[in-house]
Amino acid sequence: MHLKSIILISLLLSSNAFADSPNFENNSCGEEYTFDDKTLIKFDPKKKYGYITYDDDYEFPEKMGPYNVEAFTEECNQNSAFFFNAFRVLDDQGNLIFVKNWDTRALTEVLPEDEFPFYVLRDYSGGMHCCYTSYYFSKTKPYRYMGTLQSMDVKPTYEDFDGDGDAELLEFDAILTYWYTSYAGSNFIRVIYRTFREEFHPAPDLILQEMDYKDVESALEYIRGVIQGHNDWAEEQAEWAQYKKDQFLHEIATVTAQFLYADMKKEAWEFYDRIWEEMGYDYFRKLSFKREIETKIMNSMQYRSIHARSTVFENLPKITSLSKDCVYMREEGWGKDEKSEVGYTDINLRELHNEECGGDPETDVTIGFYRVYTDGKIEEFDYLDWQLRDL
């Protein structure tokens, strides 16, 4: 998944996403005063004006790899909120490649490992439960801004989950937060991405690897323990016992969704059917709540990426004789469908060239472009008439 596709929540990278200069309209310094890049000055850390502050919680990264990172304020300084906690990034030639002129706090450089393909800046907005934002920059020339990742409540981490020597990205999807429960009772969905050619690719195999349950039986054992814990609590809090079934709905949805994120659809719905039967819930409510789960997680950009890729893999024999191990996908947003009320993801399916698959490792080719809708429908782009056709 391109990072720009989850710029409002989640996760792959665009190599041409250069930032514009700050918007200086409606400034408070008078109509005759004109702002430009030359009026931006580096922030003096000895002065506390409500901009980025230096404290014991982090060290402001004045230098990040080949990039210079500068905090700044406006020259006239009549309105201290005009540029609020702002920073900009310049490449090794002094060219401005990224600027953010508001709402940056606790800006810090993240160093996953030497071999990680990106330089990373991260800030934290503060406040209740929110929000971590990561900015990615290339390590290769031409040096450039790659994209932004909004991580909501939990900061992303970087760890080698598969033992290949390279760090992966761990995200916690907050799509189920507050759903049938309080924030304190909310569960997050663990999502892991591999890095590949300046992109993050969701890794369902690693998501499964890090799950607390690996199959239906262990998931049932897990959820029974959760339910028993709620029952024990309800005996002590009799006035709240009437609400415990709704709490179970959140827990059941979490386990079901985690299976789906691991691309284990069969196990997800087998677990769902069996725990629903054990709980003795109404059959029609079972059907409607299943639809609620599907609708809910389809609002997550992380899951929509996993869903789209899984759908293409399921249809791979119709597309090419190549195996799953010899193709890869990029999400590109190459088209629009103004008439469709169903969400979709556009996939560029490409050949992977290496020693096992053959081909020149320095090149690859597009196999085809595919549009995957959230309801499971998949279409192929026809090069002859530039139309989409059912696969």
N, C-alpha and C positions, 0 to 999 in steps of 0.2 A: 504494500500500500504506500502511495506517495505521502510524504509528511504533510504536504500542503493539503491533502484530502482530509486530514484530521486537525487542521489548524485551529478549529473550534473545540476539539477534544482529541482525532487521535486521528496517522503515524506514517505516510512515507514522503520521500524527499523530492523536491523539485529543484533541478539544477539551474533554473533560469529565474528564480524568484528574488530579483533584486529589489531592495527597498527604495521607496521614493524619499525625497527630502521632506523635512518637517512641514506641516501646514501652519503657516504663520498668520492666517487670516484672523480677524477679530481680536487682534492683540490689544493690550491695555496701555500701550505706550504712546498713544495718540495717532491720529490719521496720517501724519507726516512721517512717522517713524517706520522704516522698512527693515524687516528681518531678512537675513540671508545666512548662509553657513558661516560667514566670517564673524558674525556676532556671537556665535556659540563659543563659550570659553570653558576651559577645563575647571571643574569644581575644586575649590580649595577645601580639603578635608578638615582643616582646622576650624572652619566656620560651619555652624549648624543652622541652615536656613529651611529645613524641612525637605531637602533633597536627599539624594543617596547619602547615608551616614555611615561612617566608619565606626564599628563597635567590635566587641569581643566575639560576636557570633559568626563573623565571616571576614574575609580579607578581599577588598575590592580588587579585581584583576586588571591592573593598568596595562598589562601585557598578556596576550593569550596566543601562544604559538607565534605565527607571523603577523598577528593582528594587534593593533593598539585599541584599547578600550577606554573611552573617555566619558566621564559624567559631566553634565553641563547644565547651565541655567541661561536665562536671557540677559542681555547686556544692561537693559534699562532697569530691570529688577523692580518694576512698580507692582507687579502682581506675582507673588511668590508661588502661586498655583498654576501659572501659565505653562511652564515646563516643570512638571512635578515628578521628581525621582526619575530623571531622564538619563539616557546614555546613547552613545553611538560607537560604531566599530569601523576602523579604517584598516585596509589591507597593508601589505608590506611596502607598497608604493605611496601610501598616504591617501588612497582613494576611498571615499565614503561608500561603504557597501551596505550598511544597516544603521537605522536610527529608530529609537523608541522614545517618544517625548512625554510619556506619562506613566505613572503607576508602576515603577520599578523599585523594589525594596530587597535588601539582602542579596544583591547581585553577587554571584560567585562563579568561579570557573570550576567545571566538573572534569575530572581526569579519570576516565574509566580504565584505560591502559594505553601503552605506547602504540599498540597496533590498532586501536579503535579508529575507524576511518574519519571521524569528525572531531573538531574542537567543539566544546559544549559550554555555553553560558546558561545559568539557571537563576531565576529570581523567584521570590515568594511574596505574594500580595499581602499576606496577613489576613486577619479577620477570622470569622467563624468558618472552619472547615475548608478554607480555600486560599489560594490557588497556586500551584507550581507551574511555571512556564519555562520551557527549555528552548534555546536558540542554537541551531546547528550551523557550523561553518566548515568549509572544505579544508582538508589538509594538503590537497594537491592544487597546483596552478592550473588555470587562473584562480586565485583565491576568491571565494565567493560565499555569500550567505545561501544556505541550503533550505531552510524552512524552520517553522516554529511548531512546537508541540505543547498543547495545553493539557496538563495532567490532573487538573481538579485537586482533590483532597490529599492525595498521596504522591509524594515526590517519586519520580522514576529512579530506578537503580540499574546498575550495569554489572553483570556477573557472567562468568563462563559456565553456563548450565550444561552444555553438552561435552565439555572436556576437550574441545578442539583447539584450545589456546586463545580463542578470540571471545571477547565479551559480547553478551547479548543484552538487549534492552528489556527490562521488566516494568510493565505498567499495571495499574490496578484500575479497572473500569468501574466507574461509580454510577453506572446506569440504573442500578437497583436501589440506590440510596433513597431513603424515606418511603419506599414502596411497601405498603402493608406493615410498616414498622416505623420506629423512631430512628433518628440518626445513630444513636448509640447501638441500636439493634440491627443496623444495616450491614450487609455483607458486600464486599467488593469481589469482582471477577478478575482473577489473575490472567494476564496476557503477556506472552513472551514473543519477542521479535529477534530474528537473526539479521545481521547486516550483510548486504550483498550489493556490490557496485553502487555505492552511495545511496542505498535504499534500505529501508527496514521491511522485512518480509515476516508476516505472522508465522509462528512455528507451533502448530497444533501438537506435534509430537513432544515438544518441550513443555507445553502447557499441561499435557497429560502427565508427563514425568514429575512435575512439581505439585500435582493435585494430591489431596489427602486421601483420595479414593481412586482406584484405578479401574474398577469394574462395578457392575450393578450391585453385586452382593456386598462389597465393601462400602458402597455408597448408602445402601439400605442400613447397614450396621451403624454407619456414621449418623444418619438422620434419626434413627431410633434413639441414639444416645442424646441427640439434641432435643428431641421431643420429650424424652424422659426428664431431662433437666428442666424444661418448661413446666411439666406436670408437677414436679417437686416444688418449684417456685410458686405455682398457682395454689398449692395446698396451704402455703403460708400467707398468700395474698388473695384471699377468697374474693374480695371485691373486684379484682382484675381478672379472675378466671374466665369470665365470659368472653374476653378478648383473645384468648390464647390461640384459638383456631386461625385467626387472621395472622398471627405471628408465625404459625406453621406454614402458611402460604408463602411467606417471604423465604423461609428456610428451604422449602421444597423447590421454589423457583430458582434459588441460588445454585443448588446442586444440579438441577436440570440444565441450567444455563452453562455451568462450568463444563459439563459434558459436551454441550453444543459448541462451545468455544474451542474445545479439544477436537472438534470435527468428529464426534462420536454420536451421531443422530440416533442410531438404533438403540444404543445404551441409554441415551437421555430419555427417550420416551418409554422404554421398558421400565426404567426406574420410576418415572412419573406414574405410569399405570399401576405399578405394584404398590407404591407407597400410598397412592390415592385409595386403592382398595383396602389396604390395611387400616387407613384412617376412617373408612366408612363414610367418606364425603359423597355428596349427591352426584349422580352421573352427569347431569346436564351442566352442573357447576364445573365438573372436571373438563368438559369440552370447552366451555367458555374461558376457563382459566388457562388452559393450554394456549388458546388463541391470544390471551393477554400476555403470556410469556413471550410468544413469538413476536408480537407487535412491540413489546417493550424493548427487547434486545435488538430489534431491527432499527431502533432509533440510535443505536450505538455505532459510530463509525468503525470502531474496532471490529465489532461482530460482522458488520456488513462487508468488510474486507475479507474476513474468514469465509463467510457465506459465498461470496462471489467466486473466490478461488476454488472452494470446494466444489461448486457447481460446474466450473470449467473442467476440473479434474474428473468429475463423474462423467462428463461428456467427451473426454479426451479421445476415446477410440473412434468417435465420429469425426474428429478433427485431424488427427495425425497418427502415424504409426509409432511415433516416438513415445517413450515411457515417461512417467512423471518425473523421473530423475534427470531427464534430458531436456526439460523445458523450465522456463520461469515466467513470471507475470509481472507486468507493471500496470498500475492504475493511472490513467492519463486524463480522464474527463474530456475526451476528444469530441463529444457531441452533446446535443441537448434534445430533449423530447418534451416540448411544451404541452402536448396533449395528454401525456401519461400522468395519471395520478398515483402511480406506483413508483416507489423509489428504485434506483438502479445504480450499478457500478460498471464503469467501462474498463475492460481489460485488454491489454496488449499482450498476447501470448507470443513468446519468443523462444527460439532454440538456444540451448545451453551447450556451448562448445568447450570440451575439456578432453582429457585423456580417455575417460571411460565412454563418452558420448561421441567423440570424434569432432572434426571440424577445427577451424583455426581459433584458438583461445582468445585471440585479439579481436575477433569479430563475432557477431551473431546476426540473425535475421528474424524478422517478424513472420510468424506463422499465420496470424490473423487477428482481427479485432472483434471483440465480443461484448455484448451488453447483457448483464445479468441483473434481473429484476428481483426485488425482495420476495416476490411470490414464487420464485424458482424458475421462472421463464428465462430462456436464454436465446439471444439472437446473434447472428453473424453479419458483419458488415460486408456487403457485396461491392467489390472494387469496380465492377463494370458499370453499374448505374448509381453508385453511391447511395444505396438503400440498405436498410436492415431487413434481414430475412430470418424466419424461424430456423433454428439449427436442425 
